[in-house]
Amino acid sequence: MKRREFLKLTGLTGTIVATGCAEEPTRRLIPYLNPPEDIIPGKATWFATTCRQCPAGCGMLAKNRETRMIKFEGNPAHPINRGKLCARGQAALQDLYSPDRLAHPTLKKGGKVVRVTWQEAAFTLRTETQKAGGKVALLSGLENGYGAGLLEGWLRGLGSERVLCYEPISYDAVREGNRIVFGRDELPAYDISGCDFILSLSADFLETWISPVELARQFSEARDPKGKKAGFVYAGARLSLTGASADRWIPIRPGAEPDFTFAVLAFLLEKGQGRDLAEEERAGIAGVLKGMKAGDLAGRAGLDPALVEKVAKRIAGSERPFVLADGSADTVVAANLINRLAGSAGPCMDFSRPLALSRGARQAKARAWVDKITSSDTQVLVIHRSNPAYSLPGFAEAVEKVPFTIALDSTATETTAASQLVLPIPTPYESWDTYVPREG
């Protein structure tokens, strides 16, 4: 017997043994008896929704086949992303079919997690919150629409005002820098589409920084090869995707970003930039440097003063330069002052429409809130769509001191594992709510 014939025979024999010579089960296609108005079997239906993978709140279109979501795409009519969608938004579909999705309510009894009915879970929730007598606290992920009002109204109905809106990445440095310079502890709506020169200081706006899809779209408009292409310099310790897209990457050792930024500011002042400002304001900006010279600051950053001066000259010679910064509050303060000198803070930063992320508590406030609920007489802690046991330092230890913890989420997390009562709720793509990415 030839080798080829032997392999064919053994393959056929194995297939027969595996199938057991059984007949294929009968399958029937049963049409809708009462078909929904907007569903045609075999034809996809698109629904508009909002991406909640990050606080940017891009508009999405969800492709639905016979009540099953199969694809997410950007909504061309949405003002934030205008039809584009990042990798996180595309991957949001995995939340719907995650193997870690919670299928039923659970309750800890005698140290063991047991499955309970919805009636028993609702009874336990009502009993524990009423027994607490107003000593109930609520920690929720970022919500600012109908759902936020519903949660806060429910908490007020229990006689409590202890609520915290928590987002793990709250951009504390950017908010603190804005508070110091502009008196606004908020994240403004940025617009870099009309800039002719951009300097980014560790702000990776082409990756995940604040609103990456919107900023990437604006960046592409500013860098239009058919028009006036804006210059772009990235200064940071890591060659990120944003840095790789720049005309020049200036590597800076970690922690030296403030010295570099203040050196640029000092060069601009030495060259007379900002003469349109009031003399008092310009003197105040100069006072921030405390008499330090640009060359000395560049040396502290470990950079050639000539290189820093070249960046400053590029800013001074541009009609609308703009500096984006992150990392430390000092860096953001220096960047904001440069934007004030260049006159681009107003056109590029809109504080009249702060981002939804501004609603989230800063890290210091979040930690203080956790300390307060553990040191006070809080009896019940409710956690909604958040995993602070993973992202908030000290929370896992603090939650053990609260007599009863209730978690509402769609997937199993470290927080649900530490909670007494766990209630599965739909994902944002399966439930009705509202979300405002920014005011207006």
N, C-alpha and C positions, 0 to 999 in steps of 0.2 A: 504494500500500500504506500502510495506516495504521501509525503509529509503534508502537502496542501489538502489532500482528501481526508487525512486523519484529523486535521484541525477543523475542517468543515463538519465532520461527523461528531466530534466531541462537542463542538459548539451547539449543534442541533440537539444533541442528547441533553446537554445542560439546560437548554431553553425549555425542553419538554418537561424535565423534572421540576424546574422552577415554577412553571405555570400550572403543573399538575393536570394538564389537559382539560382545564376547566373552561367553560364557555364565558365569553365576555358578558358582564352584567348588562341588562337592558337599560338604556338611558332614554329618558323622555324629556322633551322640551315642552314645558307647560307655559302658555302665554298668560299675561295678566288677565284676571277676570274683570277687574276694575282698574284699568291702567291709569297711572297718574298723568295729569295734563302735560307736564313738561318732560316726560320720559318716553322715548321710543326705543324699544329693544333693538340692540345692535348699533344705535346711534349715540354718540357722546353728547353730553350736555355740559355746558360750561357755566360755573357759578363764580361770581366775584366775591372775594374775601380779603383778609389782611394777614400778611405774614407776621407771626409772633415769635420767630426764632431769635430775634433781637429787638431792642426798643425802637429801631428805625421805623418800623411799621410800613413796609412797602406793600403796595397793592398787588394782589395775586388773582389769577384765574385758575380755578380748580376744575380739572377734567373729570367728569363723572360718567361711569358706565354701569347702568343697572344698580344704582345706589352705592357704587364702589368708586372711591377716588383712585385714579390711576396716574395722574400727572399734575404738577403745579407749574405755572408759567407766570411771568410778570404781566401786570395789567397795563396796557398802553395808555389808558385814560387816567392813570393815577399820577398826581403831580410829583410824588417823591421819586419813584423809579422809572416811570414812563415806559413800562414794558420790559424792563430788565429785571433780573433776579440773580442773586448771588448763590454760591454753592450751598450755603446753609438753608436758603429758601427752597432750593431744589430738593434738598434732603429732608425737608419737613414731612414728606410723604411717609418716611420711615416711622414717624411718631404714631401714625394710624395703625401700623401693622407690627409694632414692636412686640417682641416676645415677653417683655417686662411689663406689659400693660396690666393694670389691675382689673380683674374680672368681677370681683364681688367685694362687699364690705367685710372687714375683719375687725376683731376685737380681742384684746389681750385679757385672758382670764387665768388667774393663777400663774402668770408668767408665760403662758402659752398663747400663741396666736391661733384663734379659731375663726372659722367662717360663720357669718351671721346673715340673717335676712335683712332686707332693706327696712322692714318694719321694726325689727329689733335695733338696727343701727340708728334709725330716726328717733326711736324712743330713748335710746341711750344719750344721743346728742341733746335732745330736749331736756332730759332729766338732769344731766350734768351742768348744762348752761344755766338752767333755772336754779339749781341748787347752789351755784356759785354766787348768786345774789349780786350781779354786776361786776364781780371780780374776774372778768373775762378779757383776754388780750387777743388781738388779731395781727398776724404777720402775713402780708400778701405780696405776691410778685407784682410787677409793675402793671397797674390797671388805672385807667383814667376816664373810662366811659361809663356806660350803663352798669356794668358789673361792679365797678368801684363804688358807685352810689348805692347799689344793692347791699354790698358787704358792710359799708359804713352805716347804712340805715339799720341793718339787722343788729349791728353792734350797739348802736344807740338805743334800740329797742330793749336791749338787755341792761341798759343803764351804765354803759362803759364808753370811754373815749380812747382807750388804749389801742391805737392802731399804728402800724408801721408799714410803709410801702418800701419794699426792699428789692434792690437790684444788685447782684454781685459786683458788676463793673459799673461804678457810678462816676468815674472820671473826676475824682475829688480834686486833683491838681488843677485841671482846667477850670472847674467851678471856683476854686479858691483864688486862682489868678484873675478870673473875671470879677470876683467880689472885691478884690483889692484895688483893681484899676477902674472898673466901671460901676462898682457898688451893686452888682447883680450876681447873686449866687445861683446862676443858671447857665444852661448851655444854649447859645443862640442858634438860629438857623443860619448856616454858612452859605455863601455864594461866591465861588471862585471862578465862575465861568467867564467873567469879564476881566480877569487879571492878566497882566502881561509879564509878571514874574512871580513865582511862588517859591517860598522857602519853607521847608517842613523840618521841624525839630522833633524827631522821634514820634511824629504823628503819622501812623501808617494808614492813611485814609483810603488807600487802594486795597486794604486787607479787611480789617474789622473795625476801624476807628469810627465811632459814633454812628454815621450813616454812610457806609462805604459805597453802596450802589448809587446813591444820589451824588456823592462827592466824585466818584469815578466818572459819572456822566458829565458833571460840570468841568472836571479836569480835561476830558476829551474835547469839550467845546473850547476851552482855553488853549488847547494844544492842536487845534485844527490845522492840519498841514496845508490846506488850501487857503487858509487865511493868515492872520498874524499869529504865529506860533509863540506861545508864552514860554519863557525860560523857567527851568525848574531845578532847584538844588535841594538835595536831601542831606541832612546832617544827623547822624545817629551812630550808635555803637554797633548795630546789626545791619547787614546788607539785606534788607527786607525786599518784598515785592515792590513796595513803593520806592525804596532806594534804587532798585535795579531799573526803574522806569525814569529815573532822573537824568538830566544832562550831566550832573556830577554828583557823586556821593562823597561826602566829607566824613571819614571815620573819626569818631570822637570816643574817647574812653568813657565808660559809664560814670556818671556823676559830674562830668565836665560840661554838660550842656548849658547850665546857667552862665558859666564864665564865657563861653562862646557867644551866647546870645547878648549878654551885657557888653561884650567887646564890640559886637556889631552896632549896638545902640550907641556906644561911646564914639565910634567912628562917625556915625551919622550926625551926632551933636557937634563933633569937631568940624564937620564939613558944612555946618549951618543948616542942617535939615530941620524942618518944622518951624520955619520962621513965620508961617501963617497962623501958628497957634498964639494964644495970649501969652504975654511975657511971663505971667505968673505960672501958667501951666508948664511952659517950657523950662522954667527954672525948677519947678517941682520934679520934672523928669530928670533933669541934670542932678538934682539932689539925691536921687535914688542911687546914683553911682558913687556917691560919697567921695568925690574927687579922684577916683581911680581912672587911670589912663587906659585907652584901648589896647595899647601894646602890652601892658602889664596883664590885663585880663586874658588876652590871647595866649600869653605865655603860661598863665595858670591853667589854661585849657589844653596845653601841650601842642598848640598849633602855631604855624607861621603867621605872624601879624600881617604879612602881605596878603595871605590868602583870605583872612578875615576882612581886611580892607577891601579886597576885590569884591567880596559878597556885599559889603556895605555900599560900594560904588554902584553895584548893579541895582540895589534897592533904590538908591538916590536917583538913578537915571531912568527909572521906570515910571510910567504914568499911574498905574495902579498895582503896586506890589502888595503882596499879602504874606504874612507869616503864620503858619499853623504850628502849634506846639503842644507837647504833652510830656509827661515824665515827672516833673516837679513843679510846684507852685511858682518858684523863682523863675524857671524857664518861661512859664506862661505869662508871668508879669512882664518880663523883658520883651517877649513877643508882642504883647498887647501895647506896650509903650512904643515899640517900633511902628506898629500899625497906626498908632495915634500920630506919631511924627510924620508918617508917610501919607496920612489922610485917607487911609483905606479901611479903617475900623468901621466907619459908618456904612459904606456901600457893601461891605463883605460880611458884616455881623449884624443880624437882625434880632435884637433883644425884645422886640414887640411880639415875636412869635417864638418863644422858647420851646425847646424840644420836650417831648413827654418825659424823657429821662431826667429832666430837672425836678420832677415830682419825687423821684426816688431819694431815700435817705442816704446821706453820706456815711462813710464807714464809721466815723467817730460817733455819730448819732445812733447808728444801728447797734454798736457795741454798748453804748450807754443805755439804750432801750432794753437790751437783753439783761444787763445788770439790774435795771430797775424792776423788771418783772420777776426776777429771781429773788431780789431782796425785799420785794413787797409781798402782799398776800394774794397774788394772782392764783386762782384756783383752776382755771381752764385756759389753755393756750390753743388757738385755732391757727393753722398754717395752710394758706391757700396758694396753690400753684408755685411753690418755692421749695428750695432744698437748702436751707440755711445750715443744716447739720454738716453739709459738705463744704460750703463756701464762706460761712461766717465764723471766724475764730471764736472759740469759747461757747458756741451755742450748744453743741452736743453735750457738754458737761452741765450747762445751765438748765437745759430742758429736763434733766433728770430730777430737778428740784421742784418742778411744777407737778401738782397732783394728777392732772389729767390733760392729755394732749390729743388734739384732733387734727388729722391731716386730710386735706382734700387735694387730690392729684390724679393724674391719669396713668402714671407709671410708678413702679416701685423705686424708691430712692432711699438714701440714708435717713432722711427725715421720716418717711413713712415707717421705716423699720423701728424708729425710736418712739413712735406714737402709739397710744393706747387704742384709739379708734381711727380707722382708715376708711375714707369714703371715696370710691373711684368716681371721677367726673369726666365728662367728654373732653377731648382736646379742643383747642380754640377753633379748629377747622370742622368741628362737628357740633358746635353750639352757637347760639345767637348772642351777640354782644356788639359793643361799639368800641372803637379805639381811635384816639386823635394823636397822630404822630407829632404834630406841633399845632399850636394855636393858629386859628384862621384857615 
